[in-house]
Amino acid sequence: MRTAAILCALCLCASNAASSAKICAFNVQSFGEAKASNRKVMGVLLKILSRCDVCLVQEVRDSKGRAMRALVKDLNRFDKSNAYSYVESERLGRKSYKEQYVYIYRNDVLTVKDQYQYPKREARGTNDTDSLFSREPFVVRFHSPTTLMKDLVLIGQHTSPKSAMKEMDELYVVFKEISRKWKTQNAMILGDLNAACGYVTVKGWRAVRLRSDPKFRWLIGDEQDTTVREKTRCAYDRIIVHGREIISTVVPGSAQPFNFKENFHLTEDEALAVSDHFPVEVDLKPNHRYLLRSEL
């Protein structure tokens, strides 16, 4: 009886101490050396990123790599209770304009198991020589022992506004390829998909396989607002999951935009200096058995 009581107490302690793993995606809007040198902007970014166990950062325009190194270095100083690392994509873009995807993650919680830069491919059609994506998806497979979902596949994407619906539809093919490559049905697609307002149409939605296939769960709904400007209300940024295991791992009601303007009491101009997008986030349930073993 005494042993059972001790184990029960340990379980309760682990349960209370363990928070859900928070997965985030944030279009930081032209993140480079200018923003990295702005102390107020960096202060807000550090508070946002320290909330996340892993965050897909988009619109990184940092050709020399200095801004991202400075950001992660400052993040490790800001949040001394955790250790952060990052993994980055190639510089992507059809012409001279280039961006990178960067996953910033807590390396004491997650480890990178594999990564895959989706190759550049031409769009189908006799007269269409454009590539399928303006910025090809960057896929990272994390090992996550502290969550119920131990094998976490994240497909990061920032679509071009002009071809958002076509690119969203093509993400269906990306998922299928990743599913075959890594032999998993469980994955999360996340990022600024420009999946709202003037970039989508009712008729066009029907042709987006990512949308029409009920096996894909859109956790950020059409009614959400992921934009900073008060005059806009659009769910541009999304989190989509596929697979029974990951769907069952999602904490109900946790998927939402994080309104840093309101939470950090910023003016609209102060918030826009950081980004014109809010991050989107979702929590995954913790693995209490692993945490209990760690305690023992």
Order of alpha helices (4+ residues) and beta strands (2+ residues): alpha-beta-alpha-alpha-beta-alpha-beta-beta-beta-beta-beta-alpha-beta-alpha-alpha-beta-beta-alpha-beta-alpha-alpha-beta-alpha
